[in-house]
Amino acid sequence: MSVATPSLALLRALASIVERGGRGALATVVRTGGSTPQIAGARLLLMPDGSLIGTVGGGAIEHAVIESLRASIERGKSELLVRDLARDLGMCCGGRMEIFVEPIEGAPRLVIVGAGHVGAAVAKLAREIGFRVVVVDERQELNDEALLPVCEHILLAPRESIAAVAPTEHDYVLITTHDHRLDEEALEAYARAPHRYVGLIGSQRKILRILARLAQRGSMLPLERVFAPVGLDLGAVTPAEIAVAIVAELVALRHGRPALHLTRASDPAFLRLVPGAKEDERDDE
């Protein structure tokens, strides 16, 4: 039985999904019978941006496969699509095709701005569950393999790190620096860059003050995917516990599961307090 060889373009596209952390879906013809428009091994890849690479034969069968690819991305599940081309799709070929459809998702990237106790704890745990971790902190002494797991280190201040990180709409960003000024700088920079999630550690009062200062400067941020305070409501206290709460939030969001988030950053009732925030309020951290 002849088997189709995947094209170089399709292989490169698959590699780009793995490297950039997006989600696509791949259809592979696994078995055919009778007259069919493609042979076993033919592939069709749906990219995260909706573009298509390859073919499983065109016409009605390809339309059915594309719908299955879209459903696979949405549900995150594989399926075996079996179609009699004449009976099921009205195609003149008259054969039968079995096509395996599977979601393809690269390891998501987590950018941690701040290599302190919480940042280091999150980095270790996030790597264990499959995140690619980038740590941004200009303090050379903290960007050490003895303190952090094997990950990419960027020795720059938050605002300066944007070009080096080159955020995409698939990236998760956690802001947990040692200085409120740097937290504010990082939030302003990364919330405006492409992202899937931006989390900011701190109390509600700290978040309120940061948003108030940004508003006073006329810097209104898109807060739809900003989670502040960061993490799930687990009662976490120690750096290790806080890391668990943060990583649990990432897992819930990655899989689209409901969870009890601490965030108030996009809560209209909370945001109404922003114009009245005072610079001389004491932080409660």
C-alpha distance (Angstrom), angle and dihedral (degrees) to the residues before:
residue distance angle dihedral
M1 . . .
S2 3.78 . .
V3 3.80 116.5 .
A4 3.80 123.8 -159.7
T5 3.81 118.0 -121.7
P6 3.82 115.9 -133.1
S7 3.79 113.6 -113.3
L8 3.78 122.0 -112.7
A9 3.81 89.2 -117.8
L10 3.81 91.2 56.5
L11 3.80 93.0 47.7
R12 3.80 91.0 49.7
A13 3.79 90.4 48.6
L14 3.82 90.8 51.8
A15 3.80 89.5 50.3
S16 3.80 91.0 50.6
I17 3.82 90.8 55.1
V18 3.80 90.7 51.3
E19 3.81 92.5 46.8
R20 3.82 97.7 43.6
G21 3.79 97.5 39.3
G22 3.81 100.4 -125.6
R23 3.79 127.3 139.2
G24 3.79 123.6 -114.0
A25 3.80 134.7 150.2
L26 3.80 133.2 -123.4
A27 3.80 128.5 -150.8
T28 3.81 118.7 -161.3
V29 3.79 125.7 -174.2
V30 3.82 103.2 -129.7
R31 3.82 102.0 172.9
T32 3.79 138.2 9.4
G33 3.79 136.0 -174.4
G34 3.78 130.4 -168.6
S35 3.78 121.4 -10.9
T36 3.82 111.7 -10.1
P37 3.81 133.8 163.3
Q38 3.82 92.8 -124.1
I39 3.80 138.9 27.2
A40 3.80 131.1 -127.2
G41 3.78 112.6 -68.3
A42 3.80 95.6 36.2
R43 3.80 109.8 137.1
L44 3.77 139.6 -160.8
L45 3.82 119.9 -166.6
L46 3.80 124.0 -161.5
M47 3.80 108.6 -155.6
P48 3.82 124.6 -145.8
D49 3.82 89.4 -106.2
G50 3.82 91.6 54.9
S51 3.79 97.2 -104.6
L52 3.82 120.8 133.0
I53 3.79 131.0 -134.2
G54 3.81 123.7 -170.7
T55 3.80 129.7 2.5
V56 3.79 141.5 -110.7
G57 3.79 93.5 -159.4
G58 3.79 111.1 -61.7
G59 3.78 127.3 -117.1
A60 3.78 123.6 62.6
I61 3.81 95.4 -18.7
E62 3.80 91.8 54.9
H63 3.80 91.0 48.1
A64 3.81 89.9 52.7
V65 3.79 91.1 48.2
I66 3.81 93.0 49.6
E67 3.80 90.1 53.8
S68 3.80 88.8 50.2
L69 3.82 90.9 49.0
R70 3.80 91.0 53.3
A71 3.80 91.1 48.8
S72 3.79 90.1 48.8
I73 3.81 91.5 55.6
E74 3.79 91.5 47.9
R75 3.81 96.4 46.6
G76 3.79 98.7 31.3
K77 3.81 90.8 -134.1
S78 3.80 136.5 121.4
E79 3.80 126.4 -129.8
L80 3.77 140.5 -179.7
L81 3.79 110.2 -125.0
V82 3.82 113.0 -154.8
R83 3.80 118.3 -174.1
D84 3.80 135.5 172.9
L85 3.78 98.7 -146.8
A86 3.80 96.5 -148.0
R87 3.80 101.4 36.7
D88 3.81 99.0 36.8
L89 3.79 102.4 31.3
G90 3.80 106.9 19.7
M91 3.79 92.7 -121.9
C92 3.78 118.7 155.4
C93 3.84 93.2 -135.0
G94 3.79 91.1 81.7
G95 3.81 96.0 -159.1
R96 3.81 133.2 117.9
M97 3.80 128.9 -112.8
E98 3.80 133.3 -167.3
I99 3.79 113.2 -161.9
F100 3.79 126.1 -175.9
V101 3.80 113.3 -145.3
E102 3.82 119.5 -165.7
P103 3.81 136.6 169.5
I104 3.80 115.0 -115.1
E105 3.78 117.1 -154.1
G106 3.75 127.7 168.9
A107 3.78 122.6 -143.8
P108 3.81 105.8 -76.5
R109 3.79 116.6 -120.4
L110 3.79 121.0 -122.8
V111 3.80 116.3 -162.8
I112 3.80 110.7 -160.2
V113 3.79 113.4 -164.1
G114 3.79 103.7 -159.5
A115 3.82 127.6 37.0
G116 3.80 98.6 -148.3
H117 3.81 128.0 121.2
V118 3.80 96.4 -66.9
G119 3.81 94.1 40.0
A120 3.80 91.7 51.4
A121 3.82 92.3 47.1
V122 3.81 91.6 49.6
A123 3.82 91.4 47.4
K124 3.81 92.2 54.8
L125 3.79 94.9 46.8
A126 3.82 94.9 42.0
R127 3.80 91.5 53.4
E128 3.79 90.4 52.3
I129 3.80 91.2 58.5
G130 3.79 95.4 46.4
F131 3.80 109.0 -88.3
R132 3.79 121.5 139.7
V133 3.80 102.8 -130.8
V134 3.80 128.2 -148.4
V135 3.81 117.0 -176.5
V136 3.81 119.3 -156.9
D137 3.80 115.7 -162.5
E138 3.77 129.0 129.4
R139 3.82 92.5 -150.1
Q140 3.78 104.0 102.4
E141 3.81 93.9 -162.5
L142 3.82 92.1 62.3
N143 3.80 96.5 47.2
D144 3.77 92.3 77.4
E145 3.81 128.9 129.9
A146 3.80 89.2 -131.1
L147 3.82 89.6 63.5
L148 3.79 100.6 31.0
P149 3.80 132.8 41.6
V150 3.78 120.8 -112.6
C151 3.78 103.0 -64.6
E152 3.78 141.8 125.6
H153 3.80 114.4 -75.5
I154 3.81 123.0 -155.7
L155 3.81 113.5 -168.2
L156 3.79 98.3 -155.7
A157 3.79 139.7 105.7
P158 3.84 114.6 -97.9
R159 3.81 98.6 -100.4
E160 3.79 92.4 43.9
S161 3.80 92.1 49.4
I162 3.82 96.5 64.8
A163 3.81 94.6 86.0
A164 3.81 92.4 47.1
V165 3.81 93.7 47.2
A166 3.83 94.8 42.3
P167 3.84 94.1 -162.5
T168 3.79 120.0 -141.4
E169 3.80 131.9 -161.1
H170 3.84 88.3 -100.0
D171 3.82 96.4 58.6
Y172 3.79 128.4 107.2
V173 3.82 115.7 -147.6
L174 3.80 126.6 -163.1
I175 3.80 119.6 -168.8
T176 3.79 113.2 -158.2
T177 3.79 109.0 143.0
H178 3.82 128.4 157.2
D179 3.81 93.8 -114.4
H180 3.83 131.9 58.0
R181 3.80 90.7 -142.4
L182 3.80 90.1 56.6
D183 3.82 90.9 46.1
E184 3.81 88.8 54.5
E185 3.80 91.9 46.5
A186 3.80 91.6 49.0
L187 3.81 93.7 47.0
E188 3.79 92.5 50.5
A189 3.81 92.1 47.9
Y190 3.81 101.1 41.7
A191 3.82 98.5 38.0
R192 3.81 87.9 59.1
A193 3.81 92.9 47.6
P194 3.82 122.6 77.0
H195 3.82 111.1 -78.2
R196 3.78 145.0 148.3
Y197 3.78 93.7 -147.3
V198 3.79 138.4 4.5
G199 3.80 117.0 -169.0
L200 3.81 123.8 -170.2
I201 3.79 120.8 -165.0
G202 3.80 119.9 -139.8
S203 3.78 145.8 75.7
Q204 3.78 124.7 -57.5
R205 3.81 89.1 -106.7
K206 3.79 91.6 53.9
I207 3.82 90.8 49.4
L208 3.79 90.5 48.5
R209 3.78 92.7 51.4
I210 3.80 93.4 48.3
L211 3.82 92.5 49.4
A212 3.80 89.9 46.4
R213 3.80 92.7 53.0
L214 3.79 91.0 48.3
A215 3.82 90.7 48.4
Q216 3.80 91.1 50.0
R217 3.80 88.2 56.5
G218 3.79 89.9 49.4
S219 3.80 91.7 -110.3
M220 3.80 105.5 140.4
L221 3.79 110.5 -177.0
P222 3.81 129.4 -153.8
L223 3.81 99.8 -111.4
E224 3.82 101.6 178.2
R225 3.82 92.6 105.8
V226 3.81 98.3 26.3
F227 3.81 112.6 112.3
A228 3.80 111.8 -161.4
P229 2.94 124.8 -171.7
V230 3.77 86.1 32.3
G231 3.80 127.5 -134.7
L232 3.78 139.7 30.9
D233 3.79 122.4 -60.7
L234 3.82 97.9 -99.9
G235 3.80 99.1 133.8
A236 3.82 90.2 -109.0
V237 3.82 117.0 179.5
T238 3.82 111.8 159.6
P239 3.82 123.2 63.4
A240 3.81 90.1 -107.2
E241 3.82 92.1 50.4
I242 3.80 91.6 46.2
A243 3.81 88.8 51.2
V244 3.81 89.5 54.0
A245 3.82 91.0 50.9
I246 3.81 91.7 49.2
V247 3.80 96.4 45.7
A248 3.82 90.2 45.4
E249 3.80 87.5 56.4
L250 3.81 90.6 51.5
V251 3.81 90.8 50.6
A252 3.82 92.4 49.0
L253 3.79 92.4 49.6
R254 3.80 93.6 43.8
H255 3.80 91.0 55.4
G256 3.79 96.6 36.5
R257 3.80 94.7 -118.3
P258 3.83 124.2 151.7
A259 3.80 115.2 -110.9
L260 3.80 140.1 163.5
H261 3.81 102.2 -96.3
L262 3.79 123.1 -168.8
T263 3.80 92.6 -146.4
R264 3.78 121.7 124.3
A265 3.80 98.0 162.8
S266 3.81 94.8 109.4
D267 3.82 97.3 31.5
P268 3.85 107.1 121.3
A269 3.81 91.7 -148.0
F270 3.80 90.1 54.1
L271 3.79 94.2 44.0
R272 3.81 91.2 54.7
L273 3.80 86.4 68.5
V274 3.81 93.3 57.8
P275 3.85 99.5 86.9
G276 3.81 90.2 53.1
A277 3.78 97.6 51.0
K278 3.81 114.0 121.6
E279 3.76 126.7 -141.4
D280 3.81 93.0 -139.7
E281 3.81 95.3 56.8
R282 3.79 112.6 119.9
D283 3.76 116.1 -119.0
D284 3.79 113.8 -120.7
E285 3.80 96.8 -144.8
